[in-house]
Amino acid sequence: MMPSRRGFLRAAGTVVALPLLESLGMHRTAAAALAPVAARPKRMIFLSFGWGVTRESWFPKRGEVGENYTLPLGLKPLERHKQDLTIIQGLANTFSNEAHWGSTFYLTGANRYAEPGQNFSNSISADQVAAQVFGQNTRFTSLQLSCRKAEDSGHGPGLSLSWDGRGKPMAGMENPVQLYHKLFSETKTPLEERQAMLDQKKSVLDTVLADAKGVKRGLNYRDTQKLDEYYQSIRDIEVRLSKEEQWLTVPKKQPSKPVKLPNGELEGYEEIKLMYDLMVAALETDATRVLTYRQPVDTLLQSIGTNMTAHNMSHYSPGPRMDVSQARDENQSKLLAHLLDRLKAIKEPDGSSLYDHTAISYGSNINSLHYLSNCPTVLTGGGAGINHGRHLVMKEEKTPLCNLWLSMLQGVGLPVQSHGDSTGIIPELFA
C-alpha cells in the first residue's frame, strides 16, 4: 500500500529539506544527510551584533599576524581564552553596499537584486544549512534568538539572523524567559488534548491545500510562482508539526546546573549573559545543535550607564562617543569570555568539554559607522577543527565572508561545496 502524503512526511520529515541541500552543492545522496549522528555531535553558534566596533582599538595591528600578536583593548577581556581565538581581518559580503540594511545578509551573502524585477531577495543562511542536517535528531531543529528593539537599521525587532531555505526571515525569541520556557517548561495540557490539537492543525492544512489546488488553473506565471511559494510554506508547517508530534511524549531534559530566572525583566548586559547561559544549557541537554543570536546594543549601552543610542555611538570621533564605543566593546568581550567559560565547564562523558565540539563565530556585518569592509570576526570553539590562537589577515581585501561560513560548514563535517557568494574555503584556518 502506498503511504499517505502526511505519513511519508512523518516517517522521513527531513527529505523535504534535501532538495535545498542539493541546490547548495551538497552531494546528491540521502545517506549523506541521514547518516548516523556521531557519539559526540557537532554544534554551531552564530553570534552577531549591530553597529560594528571601535576600529581603532578592537582590531589587532595588521603587522602582528599568526600567534605573535597582542590582544587590543576591545578584546582584552578575552585574554584568558587567547589560545582558543582566531581573529580574522579582511572579510566582507561582496554584495553589501548599504549599511542601513543591517544584518539582513550577514549569514547569507546574498545579492538583494538577484531576482529580476524585484528590489529584494535573500537566500538561506549558514546556520540553516547546518540545521537541515544537525536538527534531524534534536527536539528543536535550530533556535533563533533576537532582541525586543530594532537594533540595526533595516532589521526590525524580533527578527533573527536566520533565513530559511526560501530566503524568508525567521522570527527570533526576544528574551531569556521565552527561551527558558521553550527549553525546560513542561505543558500541563494532557497528552490526548495535545495530540487532538495537532490533528486539528493537520486537518486545517489539508483543507487549505485542497482549496489552493482548486484555483491553480488559469493563473499567469507570476501568480503560479506565488502559489508555489505558498505550497512550500504549507509543507514547511507540515514538517514542523510532524517534528512536534515526534517529540510529543518525550520529556524535556534539564541541565546539570539549572538556570535560575530573575524575578524581574532583564535588559542589556544581564540579559545577554542569561541568554548565553541558556544557550549552553540548550546544547548540554541536546535540545538543539544550532543557535543564532542577534544581540541588543541599545539596551547594553543603557545597562552600562549611558543614555547614548547605538546609532549615535557608531558615528563616533575622539571624545565621549568613542569612549562609549570602547566601553561597549569591552563589555561585549566580557560576555563572550563568560560564554566560553561556561562551554568549557560542561564536560562530556568522554572527558572532553562542550566547547571542544562547538564551532562559534562572533562579529558584525559592519566595521563601524558606514564602513562595510573588514567585518569584525572572531572564531572560537573546537567543533570545526580550526587551528586557533592566531590573528589572520586575508591577502585579498574583501574576501567573501561566505568563505568563512563555507569553511565552518565543511569543518563540522557538512559536504557543502558553496554558500552565498563564496569563492572557496579559507585554508589558513586549518593550517
N, C-alpha and C positions, 0 to 999 in steps of 0.2 A: 504494500500500500504506500502511495506517495505521501510524504509528510506534508502537513499543512504549512502555510507560509509562516505563521507565528511559531509553530513547533520547530521549524528549521531555525528561526532566529533565536529561539530559546536554547536550542541544543548547541548552536555554534554562532553565538552573537557577534563574535569578532570578525567573522567572514565578511560582514558588511563593510568593515574598515579596510579589507585587503586591497581593493582597487585603489584606494587613496595611497597606500604604501607603494604600490607598483608605480603609480604616477610620479612618485618622488624618486624613482630609480632603485627601489628595493628589489631583491631577487624575486622572481615570479614563482615562488613555491610556498604553499600554505605551511609546509613543515617548518620553514624558517621563522614564520610568525607565531606558530603554535608550539614551538619547541619547549620541552620541559624547563621549568624555572630552576636555576642553579640553587644549591643549598644556601648560599649567601647572595641573595638577589641584589642587583644594582638599583640605585635610586638616583634621582636627579632633582636639584633645586635651582630655580632661576630667580634671582633677586634683582630688583631694579628700583630706581628712584628717579624722580623728575628733577629738572633744573641743573643737572651736571654737578661739577665740583669746583673748588678753587684751583684753577690750573697752575697757579704759581707755587702752590705748596702741597698739592696732592700727588702729582706725578714724580717719580724718581728722575734724577738727572739722566738725560739721554746718553751721556757718555759712560754711565755706570751700568753696563749690561752684564748678564749672566748672574753668578752668585755674589759677586763683589759689588753690592750696591747698598746704599743707605736708605732705610725707610723714611720718606718725607714726613713732615709734620702731620699732614692729613691722615696718614696711615699708621702713625706711631703707636696708637693703642693696640695694634696687631703684632707688636714686636715679638711676643711670646710664641706666635704662630708663624714667624717669618719663614722658617724652613718648609712650611706647608702652603706657601702662597706662590702664585705665578702672576706677575703684573705685566700686562701687555700694552704697548703703545702702537698706534698706527692703524687701528681698526675703525671702520665706518660703514654704514649702509650705502651702497652705491647710488640708490635712487633717492636718498634723503636730501631734500632741498628746501624744507620748510620746518623751522624749529618749532613752530606752533602746532605741529601735528603730534607733538608729544611722543609717547612710547608706542604709538599705533603699529609701527613697522619694526619695532626693536627685535623681536624674535622671529620675524617672517622674512625680512629683507625684500619685501615685495615692491613692485612698481605700481603705484596707485593708478597709473594711467594704462595699465596693461590690457584692459578690456576696451576695445574700440567703441567709441560713443558714450563711454561712462567716465565720470570725473573722479571715481574712486573704486578701487578694488583691492582686495588683500588676499593672502594665501595662508596656508596652515603654519602655525608657529612651531618652533623646535620642540617645545615641551609636549605638544600634542602628537608629534611624530613618535616620540618615546612612549607616550601614554597608550597609543594604539597597540603596543606590544606589552609593555610593563603593566598596564592596567587590566590585563585579562584575568589576573589571579588575585586581585585585591577588591575590597568592598567598594572603594571609590576609584574609578579609572584614573582620575587626577583630581587635585584640589587647587582651585584658583582663589587667591587672597588679594584683596584690594583695600581701599580706604573710603571713608564717607564723603570726602570732598574731591572736587576736580583738582588733582594735584599737578597736572601739567596741561597746558593749552591743547585743545583738540582731543582730550581723553577724559571723558566725563566721570563723575563719581560712580562707584560700583562696578566699573569695567575693569577687567584684569589685563594682564599681559598676553593672555591666551586667545588664539583664533582657531576655530575648528577647521575641519578638512574642506569646508566650502568657503573658507575665508570670512566667516561670520564671527563677530565678537562674542566672547564668553563672559558671562557675569561672574563677579568675584564676591566672596564673603567679606563684609566690610568691617567686622570687629571680632575680637577674640571670643566673645561669648557665643556668637553664632557658630564659630568654628568648633568650640568646645562641645556644644550640644550635638552638632553633626557627628563628631567623632565618638563621643562617650555616653551620651544620654540615651537611655532605652525608652521607647514609647510605651505608654500604659494601655494603648489600644489593643484589644485581644487579637490574636493571630488570625482568627477566622474573619474578623472585620477588616483587617489589613489586606487579606487575600481578596475579599469581596471588593474592596476599593480598587485594587489593581485590576481585577477582572472588568470592573466598570470602565476604567480608563481605556483598557484594550478594546472594549466594545465600542466606545466612542470613536477611537481611532479607525476601526473598521468601517463605521458609518461615514466618517469624514472622507476616507479613501474612496468609498463607493460613490459618494456624491461628486467628488472631484473627477473621477473617471468618466462620469456622465457628461461633463462639459468639455472634454478634451477635443471632440470632433469640431472642426471648423475654426480652430484657433490659428492665428497667424504665428510666425516663427518666434517673435518676441514673447508673446503670451505663452506659447508652448514651453519656452525656456523657463519662464516664471513658474509654470505649473510643475515642471520637472524639479525645480528647486523646492517647491512645496512638498512634493512627494518625498524628496530626500530628507526634509526636516521631519516628516512623519516617521520615516524609517529610523531616524536618529532617536526619536522618542520611544519607538518600539524597542530599540536596543537598550535604552536606559531602563525601561520598565522590565525588560527581561532580566537585566542585572539586579534590579531591586528585588525581583521575585527570587532570584538565585540566593540572595543573602537574607531572605525574609526570616528564616528560622535560626540564623547564626548569631549568637550573642556578640556584642561588641567587646573587644579586648580592652583592658585597662593597662596603662603604662606602669613600669616598675615603681616610679615615684609619681603619684597622682598630681596633676597640675591644679593648683588652687585658683578659683576665680575670685576676683576682687569684689568687695561689697558695692562699690560704685563704678561708674563708667571711666575707663582709661582713655587717654589720648596721648599721642606723641611718643616720647621715649618709652614709657612703661607699656604702652600699647604694643609697640614693635617688639619689645622684649618678650611679652607674653605670647605674641604671635609666633616668635621664634621657638619658645618652649613648647607650644602646641604642635608646631611643625615637627619637632624632634619626636614628640610623643606619637604623632601620626605615623612616622617612619618606624619607630620602635615596635608599634603594635601591628605594623604591616597593613594599616588601613588604606594606604596608598603608597606609591613609589615615585610619584611625580608631583612636584609642587611649584607653583609660581607665586610671587608676592610683589605687588606694586605698592611700595611703601609710601606713607604720608610724609610730607616735608613741612607744610604749613604748620600742622599741629606739633611736629617735632620742635620747630623753632619756638613755638609758644611754650612748650613744656621745659625748654632750657632757659626761659626767662627773657625772651624778646618778643615784641609785638610786630616785628617786621615780617612782611609776607615773603613767601619764597620767590615770587616774581621780582619784587624789589631787590631782594638779596642777590639774585642771579645777575643783576645789572651792576655789579659791584665795581668799585675802584678803591685804591688805598684809603682806608678810613673805616667808619662804623659798618658799612655794608660788607666790606671784606672781612672784618672781624667776625661778623655773624656767619658769613660763609665758611670761615675756617672752624668756627665752633660747631657748625653743622657737620662738617667733615669728621671732626674729632669724635662727636657723639655717635655718628653712624658707624665709625670704625670700632668704637667700644661695643656697640651692639653686635656687630659681626663677630668680634672676638668672643663674646658671650655665646653666640650660636655655636662656634667651633668648640668651645669648652664643653658645651652640652653634648654635642655629637661625639666627641672623643670620650666622654664619660660613660656612654652607653655601650656595654660590652655584649658582643655576640657569643653564642655558645662555644665557638672555636677559639675564643680569646681575643679576636680582633674587635675593633670598635665600629660603631655605626658610621663614623667618619670614614673609615677605610673603604667602605662600599658605596659612598655617596659622591657624586660629581656635582660641584656647586659653582655657579657663576654669579658674579656680583658687579653691578655697574649701572651706567646710564646711557640713554640713546644720544645724549648731548654732552659736549665738553663743558661749556659754560656759556653764559649769555646766549648768543645765537650761533655759536660755532658747532658744526655738526661733524667735524673731523676729529680723529683721535678720541674716540669714545672711551671714557674711563672703564677699565676692565680688570677685574681680579678673578682668578680661578683658584679653587682650593678643593680639598676632598680627594680621596683615593680611588673613587669609583671609575674614573675614565683612564686610569693608567698614565696620567700626566706626570712628567718629571718636574716637581715643584722646587721652590727655593730660589727662583730666578726672576730677573727683570728682562723681558724681551722687547725689542724694538723692531717692528716689521721693516724689512728692506724696502718694500713697496708701500709708500704712503697711501692711505685709504684702502688698505687690504680689506676685502669684504668681511664684515662682522659675521656673515653667514659661514665663512670659512671656519670660524671658531665653533659655531653651532654644529657644523658638519663634523669637525674633529671630536667634539664631545659625544655626539651620537655614535660615531664609529668607535670611540674609545670605550663606551659602555657596552659595545657588542652588537649594535644595530647595523645591519648591512645596507645602510643608506648611501647612495652614490652622489647625491646632490641635495642642496636645500636652498631655497630662495635664490639669491644672486651669487651663490658660492662659485668659486673657481677651483676649489680643491681644499684639502685639509691644510693645517699648519704643522708641517713635520717637526719644526723646532720644539713643539710642545712635548714630543715623545723622545727627543734626542737625549 
